[in-house]
Amino acid sequence: MFWMVALLALDGRQYVYRVYAPREALPADLFWAAFHCHDESGGPRASDWFDSAQIWWIDGETAELTVHQY
């Protein structure tokens, strides 16, 4: 269905983005898609350190999304 990519930002928060890409997408491509999305949002600068990102696949049949806003 889609990927979720969590990026750390300089304000200490973690920002999570939904990236629509095929299952066989490369992790680096997913990271940069989320990173550029973050840059357009006007939020605090996200870390461009690839190893700090968390990337996971969401299958609509097996996972639920829970939204938290702080």
DSSP file (Angstrom, degrees, kcal/mol; ACC not computed):
  #  RESIDUE AA STRUCTURE BP1 BP2  ACC     N-H-->O    O-->H-N    N-H-->O    O-->H-N    TCO  KAPPA ALPHA  PHI   PSI    X-CA   Y-CA   Z-CA
    1    1 A M              0   0    0      0, 0.0     2,-0.3     0, 0.0    58,-0.2   0.000 360.0 360.0 360.0 -64.4    0.0    0.0    0.0
    2    2 A F  E     -A   58   0A   0     56,-1.5    56,-3.1    18,-0.1     2,-0.3  -0.975 360.0-110.2-162.9 170.5    2.5    2.7    1.1
    3    3 A W  E     -AB  57  19A   0     16,-2.9    16,-2.9    -2,-0.3     2,-0.4  -0.777  16.5-146.4-107.4 151.7    5.6    3.4    3.2
    4    4 A M  E     -AB  56  18A   0     52,-2.9    52,-2.3    -2,-0.3     2,-0.5  -0.976  14.4-169.1-115.3 135.3    6.0    5.4    6.4
    5    5 A V  E     -AB  55  17A   0     12,-2.6    12,-2.7    -2,-0.4     2,-0.5  -0.983   5.0-159.7-128.9 120.1    9.3    7.3    6.9
    6    6 A A  E     -AB  54  16A   0     48,-3.1    48,-1.8    -2,-0.5     2,-0.4  -0.876  10.3-170.4-102.7 127.2   10.1    8.9   10.3
    7    7 A L  E     - B   0  15A   0      8,-3.4     8,-3.0    -2,-0.5     2,-0.3  -0.937  18.5-131.8-117.4 138.3   12.7   11.7   10.3
    8    8 A L  E     - B   0  14A   0     -2,-0.4    39,-3.5     6,-0.2     2,-0.3  -0.663  25.1-154.4 -82.3 143.7   14.4   13.2   13.3
    9    9 A A  B >   -C   46   0B   0      4,-2.5     3,-2.0    -2,-0.3    37,-0.3  -0.781  28.5-109.2-117.1 164.2   14.4   17.0   13.4
   10   10 A L  T 3  S+     0   0    0     35,-2.9    36,-0.1     1,-0.3    35,-0.1   0.659 114.7  65.7 -67.2 -15.8   16.7   19.5   15.0
   11   11 A D  T 3  S-     0   0    0     34,-0.2    -1,-0.3     2,-0.1     3,-0.1   0.412 119.1-107.4 -85.6   3.8   13.9   20.4   17.5
   12   12 A G  S <  S+     0   0    0     -3,-2.0    -2,-0.1     1,-0.3     2,-0.1   0.363  82.3 119.3  90.0  -5.6   14.1   16.9   19.0
   13   13 A R        -     0   0    0     -5,-0.0    -4,-2.5     1,-0.0     2,-0.5  -0.417  60.1-129.5 -87.6 167.8   10.8   15.8   17.5
   14   14 A Q  E     -B    8   0A   0     -6,-0.2     2,-0.4    -2,-0.1    -6,-0.2  -0.984  18.0-159.0-118.4 126.9   10.2   13.0   15.0
   15   15 A Y  E     -B    7   0A   0     -8,-3.0    -8,-3.4    -2,-0.5     2,-0.4  -0.899   5.6-155.9-108.7 133.2    8.2   13.7   11.9
   16   16 A V  E     -B    6   0A   0     -2,-0.4     2,-0.4   -10,-0.2   -10,-0.2  -0.922   8.9-169.6-116.3 132.7    6.5   10.8   10.0
   17   17 A Y  E     -B    5   0A   0    -12,-2.7   -12,-2.6    -2,-0.4     2,-0.5  -0.930  20.4-132.9-123.3 142.5    5.6   11.0    6.4
   18   18 A R  E     -B    4   0A   0     -2,-0.4     2,-0.5   -14,-0.2   -14,-0.2  -0.836  25.2-168.1 -91.7 126.2    3.5    8.7    4.2
   19   19 A V  E     -B    3   0A   0    -16,-2.9   -16,-2.9    -2,-0.5     2,-0.8  -0.970  13.5-146.3-120.4 120.6    5.3    7.9    0.9
   20   20 A Y        +     0   0    0     -2,-0.5   -18,-0.1   -18,-0.2    -2,-0.0  -0.774  45.8 130.1 -87.6 113.3    3.5    6.2   -1.9
   21   21 A A        -     0   0    0     -2,-0.8    -2,-0.1   -20,-0.2     4,-0.0  -0.973  60.6 -81.4-156.6 158.4    5.9    4.0   -3.7
   22   22 A P    >   -     0   0    0      0, 0.0     3,-2.0     0, 0.0   -20,-0.0  -0.220  43.8-108.6 -64.2 158.9    6.1    0.4   -4.9
   23   23 A R  T 3  S+     0   0    0      1,-0.3   -21,-0.0    34,-0.0    34,-0.0   0.806 119.0  55.1 -56.4 -32.5    7.0   -2.4   -2.5
   24   24 A E  T 3  S+     0   0    0      2,-0.0    -1,-0.3     0, 0.0     0, 0.0   0.243  79.0 134.7 -90.5  14.7   10.4   -2.8   -4.2
   25   25 A A    <   -     0   0    0     -3,-2.0    -4,-0.0     1,-0.1     3,-0.0  -0.275  62.1-107.9 -61.7 148.4   11.4    0.9   -3.8
   26   26 A L     >  -     0   0    0      1,-0.1     4,-1.9     4,-0.0     3,-0.4  -0.581  18.9-127.6 -79.2 139.6   14.9    1.6   -2.5
   27   27 A P  H  > S+     0   0    0      0, 0.0     4,-2.6     0, 0.0     5,-0.2   0.864 109.1  55.8 -55.1 -38.3   15.2    2.9    1.1
   28   28 A A  H  > S+     0   0    0      1,-0.2     4,-2.4     2,-0.2     5,-0.2   0.896 106.6  50.0 -63.6 -39.1   17.3    5.9   -0.1
   29   29 A D  H  > S+     0   0    0     -3,-0.4     4,-1.9     2,-0.2    -1,-0.2   0.893 111.5  48.8 -65.2 -39.4   14.6    7.0   -2.5
   30   30 A L  H  X S+     0   0    0     -4,-1.9     4,-2.1     2,-0.2    -2,-0.2   0.914 110.6  51.3 -65.5 -43.1   12.0    6.7    0.2
   31   31 A F  H  X S+     0   0    0     -4,-2.6     4,-2.7     1,-0.2    -2,-0.2   0.940 111.4  46.0 -58.9 -49.4   14.2    8.8    2.6
   32   32 A W  H  X S+     0   0    0     -4,-2.4     4,-2.4     1,-0.2     5,-0.2   0.847 109.3  55.3 -68.1 -32.9   14.7   11.6    0.1
   33   33 A A  H  X S+     0   0    0     -4,-1.9     4,-1.6     2,-0.2    -1,-0.2   0.938 113.6  41.3 -62.4 -45.5   11.0   11.7   -0.8
   34   34 A A  H  X S+     0   0    0     -4,-2.1     4,-2.4     2,-0.2    -2,-0.2   0.896 112.9  54.6 -68.1 -40.4   10.1   12.2    2.9
   35   35 A F  H  X S+     0   0    0     -4,-2.7     4,-2.1     1,-0.2    -2,-0.2   0.914 110.2  45.6 -60.9 -44.5   13.0   14.6    3.4
   36   36 A H  H  X S+     0   0    0     -4,-2.4     4,-1.5     2,-0.2    -1,-0.2   0.853 110.5  54.4 -68.9 -34.0   11.9   16.9    0.5
   37   37 A C  H  X S+     0   0    0     -4,-1.6     4,-0.8    -5,-0.2    -2,-0.2   0.909 108.6  49.5 -62.6 -42.1    8.3   16.7    1.8
   38   38 A H  H >X>S+     0   0    0     -4,-2.4     3,-1.0     1,-0.2     5,-0.7   0.911 106.3  55.4 -64.1 -43.2    9.6   17.9    5.2
   39   39 A D  H ><5S+     0   0    0     -4,-2.1     3,-0.6     1,-0.3    -1,-0.2   0.855 107.7  50.1 -59.2 -35.0   11.5   20.8    3.7
   40   40 A E  H 3<5S+     0   0    0     -4,-1.5    -1,-0.3     1,-0.2    -2,-0.2   0.689  98.6  68.3 -76.7 -18.0    8.3   22.0    2.0
   41   41 A S  H <<5S-     0   0    0     -3,-1.0    -1,-0.2    -4,-0.8    -2,-0.2   0.679 100.5-127.5 -78.5 -16.4    6.3   21.9    5.2
   42   42 A G  T <<5 +     0   0    0     -4,-0.6    -3,-0.1    -3,-0.6     3,-0.1   0.553  61.2 138.7  82.2   6.6    8.2   24.7    6.8
   43   43 A G      < -     0   0    0     -5,-0.7    -1,-0.2     1,-0.2     3,-0.1  -0.159  65.6 -66.2 -73.4 175.7    9.0   22.7   10.0
   44   44 A P  S    S-     0   0    0      0, 0.0    -1,-0.2     0, 0.0    -3,-0.1  -0.259  74.5 -73.9 -61.7 153.7   12.4   22.8   11.7
   45   45 A R        -     0   0    0    -36,-0.1   -35,-2.9    -3,-0.1   -34,-0.2  -0.206  50.6-138.1 -53.9 129.7   15.3   21.3    9.8
   46   46 A A  B     -C    9   0B   0    -37,-0.3   -37,-0.3   -11,-0.2     2,-0.2  -0.592  26.0 -99.1 -86.8 152.4   15.2   17.5    9.6
   47   47 A S        -     0   0    0    -39,-3.5   -39,-0.2    -2,-0.2    -1,-0.1  -0.522  23.1-156.9 -68.8 133.4   18.3   15.5   10.0
   48   48 A D        +     0   0    0     -2,-0.2     2,-0.9   -41,-0.1    -1,-0.1   0.177  56.6 120.6 -96.7  17.8   19.7   14.4    6.6
   49   49 A W    >   -     0   0    0      1,-0.2     3,-1.8   -41,-0.1     4,-0.4  -0.744  54.1-156.2 -83.5 108.2   21.5   11.5    8.3
   50   50 A F  G >  S+     0   0    0     -2,-0.9     3,-1.6     1,-0.3    -1,-0.2   0.840  87.7  60.6 -54.8 -40.3   20.0    8.5    6.4
   51   51 A D  G 3  S+     0   0    0      1,-0.3    -1,-0.3    -3,-0.1    -2,-0.0   0.655  96.9  60.8 -67.8 -14.6   20.8    6.1    9.3
   52   52 A S  G <  S+     0   0    0     -3,-1.8    -1,-0.3   -44,-0.1    -2,-0.2   0.613  86.2  96.2 -86.3 -11.4   18.6    8.0   11.7
   53   53 A A    <   -     0   0    0     -3,-1.6     2,-0.5    -4,-0.4   -46,-0.2  -0.493  63.9-147.3 -79.2 146.7   15.4    7.5    9.6
   54   54 A Q  E     -A    6   0A   0    -48,-1.8   -48,-3.1    -2,-0.2     2,-0.4  -0.970  18.3-174.5-112.4 129.6   13.0    4.7   10.3
   55   55 A I  E     +A    5   0A   0     -2,-0.5     2,-0.3   -50,-0.2   -50,-0.2  -0.987   8.4 164.6-129.4 128.3   11.3    3.2    7.3
   56   56 A W  E     -A    4   0A   0    -52,-2.3   -52,-2.9    -2,-0.4     2,-0.3  -0.994  32.7-118.8-145.5 153.3    8.5    0.6    7.3
   57   57 A W  E     -A    3   0A   0     -2,-0.3     2,-0.6   -54,-0.2   -54,-0.2  -0.695  20.6-150.5 -90.0 136.0    5.9   -0.8    4.9
   58   58 A I  E     -A    2   0A   0    -56,-3.1   -56,-1.5    -2,-0.3     2,-0.6  -0.946   6.1-165.6-110.3 120.4    2.2   -0.4    5.7
   59   59 A D    >>  -     0   0    0     -2,-0.6     3,-1.6   -58,-0.2     4,-1.6  -0.931  18.3-141.4-103.1 118.4   -0.1   -3.2    4.4
   60   60 A G  T 34 S+     0   0    0     -2,-0.6    -1,-0.1     1,-0.3    -2,-0.0   0.691  98.0  52.8 -55.7 -21.7   -3.7   -2.0    4.6
   61   61 A E  T 34 S+     0   0    0      1,-0.1    -1,-0.3     3,-0.0     3,-0.0   0.725 118.0  31.8 -87.1 -22.2   -4.9   -5.4    5.6
   62   62 A T  T <4 S+     0   0    0     -3,-1.6     2,-0.4     1,-0.1    -2,-0.2   0.519 111.8  56.1-115.4  -6.7   -2.5   -6.0    8.5
   63   63 A A     <  -     0   0    0     -4,-1.6     2,-0.4     2,-0.0    -1,-0.1  -0.949  55.8-154.3-133.4 149.0   -1.8   -2.6   10.0
   64   64 A E        -     0   0    0     -2,-0.4     2,-0.5    -3,-0.0    -3,-0.0  -0.913  18.4-133.9-114.3 146.8   -3.8    0.3   11.5
   65   65 A L        -     0   0    0     -2,-0.4     2,-0.5    -7,-0.0    -2,-0.0  -0.870  16.4-165.9-100.6 133.0   -2.6    3.9   11.5
   66   66 A T        -     0   0    0     -2,-0.5     2,-0.5     2,-0.0    -2,-0.0  -0.977   9.9-148.5-116.6 129.0   -3.0    5.8   14.7
   67   67 A V        -     0   0    0     -2,-0.5     2,-0.4     2,-0.0    -2,-0.0  -0.853  15.1-177.6-103.2 128.1   -2.6    9.6   14.6
   68   68 A H        -     0   0    0     -2,-0.5     2,-0.5     2,-0.0    -2,-0.0  -0.986   5.3-169.2-122.3 132.4   -1.2   11.5   17.6
   69   69 A Q              0   0    0     -2,-0.4    -2,-0.0     1,-0.1     0, 0.0  -0.986 360.0 360.0-122.8 125.6   -0.8   15.2   17.6
   70   70 A Y              0   0    0     -2,-0.5    -1,-0.1     0, 0.0    -2,-0.0   0.374 360.0 360.0-113.0 360.0    1.2   16.8   20.4
